[in-house]
């Protein structure tokens, strides 16, 4: 029984780890980002509205950057939201001044803002579902101890 309690504590610890949540976020935003990049560059990319062409991947750069920041810096909403906008924007600026490959596009910066707002909505929804207790049945099955977020 003591082993099970330690295992439950480990599962709970992993579930509430900011770094683990960041890695999970990188996967759930990174995989669609790569799929969108393929869509944009493939033959079906020409059927996208002009304002969306070349920006779908960029929208996903913001939540990916927020999740990466969560892994590297910690689970601070304000810092991660800032990283969602500033990290890809700095890369965009570096492209504009020739420090890295790529072409500066102001539309990409707008896409980063859209992505950051989408990430914030995702985070808020996940927190609301968790704090409301809707996730309790899943937590019980997995042996995760439920805690409210601060």
C-alpha positions, 0 to 999 in steps of 0.5 A, spaced: 500 500 500 505 504 501 508 503 494 501 505 491 501 511 495 508 513 493 506 512 486 500 516 487 504 522 489 509 521 483 503 521 478 501 527 482 507 530 482 508 529 475 501 532 473 502 538 477 509 539 474 510 546 470 516 543 466 512 537 464 506 541 462 511 545 458 513 539 454 506 537 453 504 543 451 510 543 446 507 537 443 500 539 442 502 545 439 508 543 435 505 537 432 499 541 429 504 547 427 508 542 423 502 539 419 500 546 418 507 548 415 506 542 410 499 544 408 501 551 407 507 549 403 503 543 399 498 544 393 492 545 398 496 552 400 494 555 394 486 554 396 487 558 403 485 565 403 491 570 402 491 573 409 492 566 411 497 564 407 504 563 410 501 565 417 498 558 420 505 555 422 506 562 425 500 562 429 502 556 432 509 559 434 506 563 439 503 557 444 510 553 442 514 559 445 510 559 451 510 552 452 518 552 451 518 558 456 514 554 461 520 548 461 526 553 461 523 558 466 517 556 470 510 556 470 508 563 470 502 565 466 505 572 465 512 570 463 509 565 458 504 569 455 510 575 454 514 569 451 509 567 446 509 574 443 516 576 444 520 570 442 518 569 435 517 576 434 525 577 436 526 571 431 522 575 426 526 582 427 533 578 426 530 575 420 529 583 418 536 585 419 539 579 416 542 575 423 538 569 421 535 566 415 528 568 413 524 574 410 521 579 415 513 579 415 509 584 419 503 579 418 507 574 422 508 578 428 500 579 427 500 571 427 504 571 433 499 575 437 493 571 435 497 565 437 498 568 444 491 570 445 489 563 443 494 560 448 491 564 453 484 562 452 487 554 452 490 555 458 484 559 461 479 553 459 484 548 462 484 551 468 477 552 469 476 545 467 481 543 472 478 547 478 471 546 477 472 539 478 470 536 471 477 533 471 476 529 477 473 522 474 480 522 470 484 524 476 481 518 480 482 513 475 489 515 474 490 516 481 492 523 481 491 527 487 486 533 485 489 540 487 486 547 486 491 552 482 493 558 485 
